[in-house]
Amino acid sequence: MVHRAVPRSSLLSLLKKHKPQLRHSKDVHIMVHLDCLLFLHRLAVEARTKAVESKSSTIQPNNVKEVAKAILKKSRG
């Protein structure tokens, strides 16, 4: 498995660009990474539930597409 993380400096500059009034700790990149993992986990669980409802043994791309919009709405902060 190849791990390609976003460089810390790029992530910090992106955060400062969108929210310049906020101060960030030096470990904010870890929190962003964990938030992404939690989002993907939630998306996978909901897609699995949708696949079971449609009597499919595997998660299909259309299952992910169907739940992605609802999960994105719930995840906005």
ChimeraX commands (.cxc) that place a marker at each C-alpha (Angstrom):
marker #1 position 0.00,0.00,0.00 radius 0.5
marker #1 position 1.39,3.35,-1.02 radius 0.5
marker #1 position 0.82,6.13,1.48 radius 0.5
marker #1 position 0.64,9.52,-0.21 radius 0.5
marker #1 position -0.15,12.15,2.35 radius 0.5
marker #1 position -0.63,15.81,1.67 radius 0.5
marker #1 position 2.47,17.71,2.81 radius 0.5
marker #1 position 1.94,19.50,6.11 radius 0.5
marker #1 position 2.95,22.86,4.71 radius 0.5
marker #1 position 0.42,22.57,1.86 radius 0.5
marker #1 position -2.35,21.63,4.26 radius 0.5
marker #1 position -1.55,24.50,6.62 radius 0.5
marker #1 position -1.44,27.03,3.78 radius 0.5
marker #1 position -4.79,25.72,2.51 radius 0.5
marker #1 position -6.34,26.07,5.96 radius 0.5
marker #1 position -4.93,29.59,6.37 radius 0.5
marker #1 position -6.26,30.56,2.95 radius 0.5
marker #1 position -9.84,29.51,3.75 radius 0.5
marker #1 position -9.92,30.46,7.45 radius 0.5
marker #1 position -7.30,33.18,8.02 radius 0.5
marker #1 position -8.86,34.32,11.30 radius 0.5
marker #1 position -8.32,30.95,13.03 radius 0.5
marker #1 position -5.14,29.89,14.76 radius 0.5
marker #1 position -4.00,26.32,14.20 radius 0.5
marker #1 position -1.95,24.06,16.39 radius 0.5
marker #1 position 1.11,22.39,14.94 radius 0.5
marker #1 position -0.70,19.02,14.92 radius 0.5
marker #1 position -3.75,20.14,12.96 radius 0.5
marker #1 position -2.76,17.87,10.06 radius 0.5
marker #1 position -3.37,14.84,12.28 radius 0.5
marker #1 position -6.88,16.04,13.10 radius 0.5
marker #1 position -7.64,16.62,9.42 radius 0.5
marker #1 position -6.41,13.11,8.62 radius 0.5
marker #1 position -8.57,11.59,11.36 radius 0.5
marker #1 position -11.61,13.54,10.15 radius 0.5
marker #1 position -11.07,12.17,6.64 radius 0.5
marker #1 position -10.83,8.63,7.98 radius 0.5
marker #1 position -14.02,9.06,10.00 radius 0.5
marker #1 position -15.83,10.42,6.94 radius 0.5
marker #1 position -14.72,7.47,4.81 radius 0.5
marker #1 position -15.74,5.03,7.53 radius 0.5
marker #1 position -19.18,6.61,7.78 radius 0.5
marker #1 position -19.54,6.54,3.99 radius 0.5
marker #1 position -18.58,2.86,3.86 radius 0.5
marker #1 position -21.02,1.90,6.64 radius 0.5
marker #1 position -23.91,3.73,4.98 radius 0.5
marker #1 position -23.05,2.28,1.56 radius 0.5
marker #1 position -22.94,-1.21,3.08 radius 0.5
marker #1 position -26.37,-0.64,4.61 radius 0.5
marker #1 position -27.69,0.51,1.25 radius 0.5
marker #1 position -26.19,-2.57,-0.43 radius 0.5
marker #1 position -27.86,-4.88,2.08 radius 0.5
marker #1 position -31.19,-3.11,1.49 radius 0.5
marker #1 position -30.84,-3.75,-2.24 radius 0.5
marker #1 position -29.96,-7.40,-1.54 radius 0.5
marker #1 position -26.44,-7.09,-2.89 radius 0.5
marker #1 position -23.51,-8.94,-1.32 radius 0.5
marker #1 position -21.00,-6.27,-2.32 radius 0.5
marker #1 position -20.97,-2.50,-2.24 radius 0.5
marker #1 position -21.57,-1.19,-5.75 radius 0.5
marker #1 position -20.56,2.29,-6.96 radius 0.5
marker #1 position -24.21,3.30,-7.20 radius 0.5
marker #1 position -24.65,2.49,-3.47 radius 0.5
marker #1 position -21.86,4.92,-2.64 radius 0.5
marker #1 position -23.27,7.60,-4.94 radius 0.5
marker #1 position -26.71,7.31,-3.37 radius 0.5
marker #1 position -25.50,7.85,0.18 radius 0.5
marker #1 position -22.67,10.29,-0.55 radius 0.5
marker #1 position -24.92,13.33,-0.86 radius 0.5
marker #1 position -26.63,12.66,2.48 radius 0.5
marker #1 position -23.33,11.97,4.25 radius 0.5
marker #1 position -21.80,15.17,2.86 radius 0.5
marker #1 position -24.78,17.17,4.11 radius 0.5
marker #1 position -24.44,15.67,7.59 radius 0.5
marker #1 position -20.67,16.25,7.65 radius 0.5
marker #1 position -20.71,19.97,7.00 radius 0.5
marker #1 position -19.74,22.05,9.94 radius 0.5
marker link #1:1,2 radius 0.2
marker link #1:2,3 radius 0.2
marker link #1:3,4 radius 0.2
marker link #1:4,5 radius 0.2
marker link #1:5,6 radius 0.2
marker link #1:6,7 radius 0.2
marker link #1:7,8 radius 0.2
marker link #1:8,9 radius 0.2
marker link #1:9,10 radius 0.2
marker link #1:10,11 radius 0.2
marker link #1:11,12 radius 0.2
marker link #1:12,13 radius 0.2
marker link #1:13,14 radius 0.2
marker link #1:14,15 radius 0.2
marker link #1:15,16 radius 0.2
marker link #1:16,17 radius 0.2
marker link #1:17,18 radius 0.2
marker link #1:18,19 radius 0.2
marker link #1:19,20 radius 0.2
marker link #1:20,21 radius 0.2
marker link #1:21,22 radius 0.2
marker link #1:22,23 radius 0.2
marker link #1:23,24 radius 0.2
marker link #1:24,25 radius 0.2
marker link #1:25,26 radius 0.2
marker link #1:26,27 radius 0.2
marker link #1:27,28 radius 0.2
marker link #1:28,29 radius 0.2
marker link #1:29,30 radius 0.2
marker link #1:30,31 radius 0.2
marker link #1:31,32 radius 0.2
marker link #1:32,33 radius 0.2
marker link #1:33,34 radius 0.2
marker link #1:34,35 radius 0.2
marker link #1:35,36 radius 0.2
marker link #1:36,37 radius 0.2
marker link #1:37,38 radius 0.2
marker link #1:38,39 radius 0.2
marker link #1:39,40 radius 0.2
marker link #1:40,41 radius 0.2
marker link #1:41,42 radius 0.2
marker link #1:42,43 radius 0.2
marker link #1:43,44 radius 0.2
marker link #1:44,45 radius 0.2
marker link #1:45,46 radius 0.2
marker link #1:46,47 radius 0.2
marker link #1:47,48 radius 0.2
marker link #1:48,49 radius 0.2
marker link #1:49,50 radius 0.2
marker link #1:50,51 radius 0.2
marker link #1:51,52 radius 0.2
marker link #1:52,53 radius 0.2
marker link #1:53,54 radius 0.2
marker link #1:54,55 radius 0.2
marker link #1:55,56 radius 0.2
marker link #1:56,57 radius 0.2
marker link #1:57,58 radius 0.2
marker link #1:58,59 radius 0.2
marker link #1:59,60 radius 0.2
marker link #1:60,61 radius 0.2
marker link #1:61,62 radius 0.2
marker link #1:62,63 radius 0.2
marker link #1:63,64 radius 0.2
marker link #1:64,65 radius 0.2
marker link #1:65,66 radius 0.2
marker link #1:66,67 radius 0.2
marker link #1:67,68 radius 0.2
marker link #1:68,69 radius 0.2
marker link #1:69,70 radius 0.2
marker link #1:70,71 radius 0.2
marker link #1:71,72 radius 0.2
marker link #1:72,73 radius 0.2
marker link #1:73,74 radius 0.2
marker link #1:74,75 radius 0.2
marker link #1:75,76 radius 0.2
marker link #1:76,77 radius 0.2
view
